[in-house]
């Protein structure tokens, strides 16, 4: 399967799909942190390249509910961010998963099909992640961390100029679940 991982510099989701034997590429304005097939460009220029599946991680800076106190100061930037999300969701790709934290996407574009937590996939983090799914089933949790281990790790990172980068890295346990569950389903259906 030919997979596009949109707005990913870390390479985590791309590599999860490659481990399952898929032709997976990441695309971001930033260089990749893990060597592998990566397009350093605006992803909108690459949506019509015959992908079978796209996992999209649009930037949440102007969308996340956690930043709602600043929404009044950036209506134009939020409008552009929502237009970007709509372009990703309307891409000519049969299977699409759009990932974002709890955000205005729910009220301005569409409600999520699924809300997951990293602790359902072997991580201790508590961080609600919404998934908008097209032609894909909901993810099944793979390993649920005991309740006493769960923490808001991402939320409590110290302030720095790279905090956004640390907080935007995706969780490998969820990436592995996506690659295994969605990768195998696509092979069975084809």
C-alpha angles and dihedrals in degrees: 000000000000108000130190118198103198122207095007122136096162097067091218098124093037092054093047089058093043090054087058090053100259127139094244127175131184122212128195142136087247125068117260120263093211119050112248142096105330133161112208100203145082104304091218088073091060106044095102098057097109098267118173095202137016125196105193127196104182114191111270098202094110097027111046117107088224088072097046092119087071098044091097090059096053113037093141094049090048090050090053091047091052091048089052090052091050091051090053093048091048094049117132091250120118098218121039135173117184115194126198138140119258101303149147088281086086093060102029103041115005144324116259120261091217139009115206136179127219089233087067089063104046101281125113094222124115106209122134111231119191121210125200105198131196118187090346131107123235115272117257114224113251105194124005114210114224112263093245091061097053117109140164092248098155094047095053100051115132119261116264140135090265097046090103089055094050092046094049096054109111124236115261093214091058091043090053091049091051092049095046100039100037096033094055094043091055092051091050093049096047 
